[in-house]
Amino acid sequence: MIYVHIPFCRSFCTYCDFYSEAVPGCKGRGTLDQRLFLRYQKALCDEILSRRHEITGEINTLYIGGGTPSVLPLSFFEALLQTLKQAGVRTDFEEFTVEVNPEDVVEKGEGYIRGLTRLGVNRISMGVQSFDDGILKWMNRRHNSENARRAYHIIESSGMENISIDLIFGLGRQTLKQWEDTVHQALEISSSGKLPPHISAYQLSVEPGSMLAEFVRRGTFREASQEECRQQYDLLCKCLNEAGYNHYEISNFALEGKEAIHNSAYWDHVPYTGFGPGAHSFLVSEDSGNQPVIMRKWNNPDLKAYLYRFGRTEEGGDFMNSSIPPDAVVGSEILTKEQYDLETLMLSLRTSAGVDEGFLRAHTDSRALEKMLSCGCLVPAMEGRIRIPEESFFISDGIIAEIA
């Protein structure tokens, strides 16, 4: 698994704390933006080649997220794939996902999506978030509901069959009726009458450093109550179950066979390598005694440091700019077996597949576990596994905290 982070956005959403830098795309900035994209492309490719030894195992997925990858030209993705080939990666990925913004799709048109398809992209993830124009404006999204639909139709008409859309619930300013309308419009977004293959829905959270956190500090934003969030989540589950979706992870719903391969591997604790500022990696290797070494590694969210750290010399002999210390760009930690096991437990219980019962009993408080089983907060699943039932997904954090 490979993840690539694109640290650019045309504007910043009210709720977002993901790292990115502004590239507004204003008149007169085009050349500046292209120069920045080329410089980032060069640094990213150099990072990949300098860390090729960390790309191990069967690489069957590539996920390009952000930020907003769709602000980039097709030539960027082409250069990225060429570099991955140089690093020894087979690029016939089982799943190759690119995140897009509706406004970029409308602006660039079907040719852009067809270009991505020719490069091997077989899954598009589009941030819609809402079909209420007032809420979209408050979120500082660049698109409106009409352009969300137009963008989906463009992606469809390009021949892309695996499309995922993101929604957000749990806004204090959003009524249950507004949320119900958004869910129904999401189900009806296709011009051909087909259901979207995949829907992700996330509860709004106030993240430090976001505009939303500042609104809360000023007292200009009311957070939704847990009861309001619960009602919206229950409505979402009901509507999507009735439409035939598999609720395979707390925030993710898919038609049969359209579950996200890449994201599912995260929940299965599969190792992955991440590139770009803000990207994380989860690496498993062996020490001299053939014992597993489990490492989490991350690039610090600092584009300037990243661009100075990575880059070939004129002679092409050194990938690194030695004037920038490594810890300005990269951080890491070694996980103990106990930490790894706890993460495995927590990630597995986010899914409808659940966790192996033997593993669960070996790594939890027995009395707390029996309490959760007796009250139905944990139930048997297939093949000797235990899961949190869908009706308790909303309180999963509390259930996991109780037994872990």
N, C-alpha and C positions, 0 to 999 in steps of 0.2 A: 504494500500500500504506500502510495506517495501522495502527500498533500503539498500544494503550492499556494502560498499566500500572496495576494495582489494588494498592495497597501495604498490604493488610490480610490477616491470617491469624488463625484462631482459636487456633492453636498453631504452634510452630516445629518443623520436622522436624530430626532429628539431623544430617543431612548437608547441609542447605540453607544457602547463603550469599546467596540472592536477597534484595533489600531488601524488608522489610515491617514493619508495626507490628502489635502484638497487639490484637485486639478479641475478648476471650474469649467474649462472648455469655453471660456468667453472669447468673443471676437478679438483677434490679435494675439491670443495665447497659444494658438495651435502649434506653432513651431516650438515654443517653450515646452509644451506638454510632450510633443514627440521626442524632443531631446531627452527629457526626463525618462520617458518610457524606454528609450534605447539604452540609456545609462543603467536603468534598473534591469533590463533584459541582460545586459552584459554581466552585471554583478551576480544576478540570479544564476546564470549559466555557469559562471565561475564557481559559485558556491556548490552547485550540484557536482561538478567535476572534482572539486577538492574534497567532497564528502562521499564520493562514490562507494567507498568501502563500507559505508553505513547502510547502503541499499542492499538488503539481504532477503532471502526467502523468495517465495513466488509472488511476483508483483502483478496483480491482476486488476488493480484499480488505480486511477489517477483522478484526484479531485482538485479543481482550481477554484479557490474561494477568496473571500476578501473581507473588507473592501468591495470593489466592484470590478471584477474581471472584464466585463463587457465594455468598459471604456477603452480597452486596448485594441490595437489593430490585429488582424489575422496573422500578420508577419511575426508578432510576438509569440503566438502559440506554435507557429511553425518552427521558430528558433528553439523554443523550449523542447519540443519533441526531438529535434536533431541532437540537442545536448544530451537528452536522456539516452538516446541511442549510443552516443559516444561513451556514456557512462556504463554501457552494457545492459541497458534495460530494453526488453522487448516492448514495443509500443502498441501491440495489438491488444489493448486492454479489454477485459470483459466488461468493465464499466468505466467510462471516461466522462466525468461530470464537469460542467462549467456553470458557475453562478452568473446570472444576468439580471439587469435592471430593465423593467418594461420600457422606460423612455429610450434607452440605448437601442433596444430591439426595434422600436418604431422608427427611430432616426436612421438606423443603418439598414434596416429592411431584410428581406428574405435572403438576399445574397450573402449577408454576413452569417446567418445561421447555416446556410448551405456550405459556406466556407468552413465553418467549424465542423460540420458533418464530414466533409472531405478529409479533414485532418484526423478523424477518428472519434470525435465527440459523439456519444450516443445517449447522453442524458443531459437535460437542461434543468437547472433549479432556478426558479424566478421568484423574487421577493415581491409579492402582491400586498400582503399585510392586511388590507381592508378594501372593501368596495364602497365605503362611505367617503365621499370627497372631502367632507369637513374634517373627518378623522385623519385622512391622508395628508391634508394641509397642515394639521396640527403636528403630525409626525415629521413634517418637513420632507416628505417624500417628493420626488420630482414628477411622478406620474399621477394621473387621476384614474378613476375607475374605468373610463372608456379606453384609455391607452393601455390599461392592464389587459383588457379583453382583446384589443387590437394586437398587442404584442403576442398574446397566446395564439391568436389566429395565424400570425406570421410564422411562429415557430411550428405550428401544426402543418401549415401549407408547405413548409420547407422539407417535410418528410420526417421530422423528428417525432418519434412515437413515445419516448420515455420522458415525460415532463412532470416536474414536481413544482408545486406552488407553496409558498410560505404564507401563513396567516398569524396574526397576533390577537390574543384575547386578554381580558383582565384590565381594561382601561377604566378608570373611574368615570370618565366622561362618556362611556359607551353603554347604552341601554341593552337589555337582553334582546329587544326587538331589532336593534341595529346589528347586533352580533348574529342573530338568526338570519337576517337578510344577507349578511356577508357570506355565511356558510352556504346558503342556497345559491347565491350568485357564483360562488366558487365551483359548486357542482354543475352549474350551467355555463361555465366559461367557454366551453368548446363550441366552435362554429358548426361542427359535425354532429353534435348531440352526444358525443362520447364523454364519459366522466374523466377528469384528470387522473392519470395513473397513480399519482402520489400527492399527498397533502401533509405538510408539517404545520403544526399549530403550537405556538409558544406563548406561555403566560408572560405578560409584561412584568419586568422587574426593574427596580430602580438601581442602576449600576453606578458606582462611584466614578466621577469624572464625566458623566454624560450630562447633556443639557437638562434631562429630566431630573437628575439629582439636584441641579441648581433650582429648578422650578419648585421642587419639594422644599428645599431650604428656604425659599422666599415665601412659601405658603400659597403659591399660585396653581398648584396641582394637587388634586385629591386622589390618593391611591384607592383602588377598588378594594372593598372588603373581601375577606376570604369567602364569605357566603356568595357575594357577587361572582367571584372568580369560579367558585364551585358550580354555580348555576350555568355559567357560560361553558365550562368544560363538559358538564353533563349533557348540555344541549348539543355540543359538538360531537360527542361520542354517539349520542342517539341518532343524529342525522346521518353520520357517516356509516354507522352500523347498518342502518336501514338501506343505505345506498349500496351496500355490499363490500365495504372496505374492511381489511384486516388491520386491527389496531395492534400492531406488532411491537410497538415501543411507546412509552408514555406520551411522547409528542408526535408520533408518526403513524400514518395510516396509508395503506397501499392496496390497490387492486391485486388480485392474485398474480404472483410472479413478478410484481413491480417493487418489492421491498428494496431499499437502497443497500447494495452490496457493500459499498465503502463504509457507510455509517454503521451498518450491522457489525462489521469487523471491529469497529471501536468498542462496541458493547460486548463483543466476545474477547476483548483484550488482546487482539492480534497486534503484533509490532508494526509500526509505521514510521516513515521518515518524512519530516516536514522541512520545506525550504522557504526562505523569504523572511523578512522582519516580522516578528510576531508569531511565526510558525512553531509548533511543538513537534517533538518526536518521542516515540516510545520504543526503546531499543532493548533487545535481549541478546546477550552474547555469553561466552564462557570464559572463566578465568583459567589460570594455569592448572587448577585442580579439577577442571571440567565441571565446575559449579556455575549455575546460571548467574549472570550479572544483569540486573534489571535497572535500566537507566531511563529517566525522563530528562529530556534535553529541550531547550528552547532558545530561540533567537529573540533578543530583547527588541521591543517595539521602538526602534530608532532608525528611520530610513537613512538619515545622514551618516550615522556611524556605519551602517550596513554598506552603503555605497563606497565609503572610504576604505572599509576593511576588505571587501572583495573586489578584485579587479586585476587583470593581468598587467605585468610590467611590459614595457616596450619590447623587451626581448622574449616575452611570453614564458619566462621560466618560473615565475612565482605567482601563485594565486592570491597571496595575501599582502596587504599593505601593513608592514610591520609597525608603522607609527601609531596604529590603533590597537590598543591592548585587546586580547581575545575576550576578556570578561566584559568589555563594553558592548559586545555583540551577542555572546553566547553564555547561557547559564545551564546548569545541570544538577541533578541529584540522583543518588543511588537509592533505590527502594529496597527496604527489607522484605523478607518473605511475608512477614505479617502485614505490611502495607500492601503488598501485591495481592495477597489473599483477600484483604478487606475491599480493595478496589474491584476485584473479580466478583465478589458478592454483591456489591452495590450496583455495578454495571449490569449484571445478569438479572437482578430483580427489577430493573427498568423495563424488561422485555416480557412479552407474552410467553416466551419459552421458559422463563424462570431460571432456576439454578438447580444443579444436582442435589438431591436430598442429602446424600452422604456428606458432600462438601458443606452444605448448609449447617448440618448438625455438628460438624467438626469445628466450625468457626463462629458459632454463635452461643449466646447464653441459653441454656436448655430451658430454664423456666420461662424466660421471655418468649422463646420460640413456641413452646407449647401454648402459651397464652394467645399468641397471634394465630396459631392454627385453630384453637378452639373457638375463637371469635370470628373466624372466617376472613381475617385480614391476610392470611396466607392459605393457599389451597393446593391440592395435588394437581400436577400437570402431567403431560404425557412422558413416558419413558423414565419414570422414577425421578421426576423433577418437581420442584415446588415453585409456585409463582404468586405474585400479588394479583388478585382478580381485578378486572377492569374497573369495577365499581369502587375500588380502593386505590386506583392509580393516583388520584388526586392527593392522597395523604401518604404516598409512598415514602417520602422523606422521613416522616414520623415513624412509619413501620420499620424502616431500615435502622433508624437510630435506636429504636427500642430493642432490637435483637443483636445489633453489632457490638 
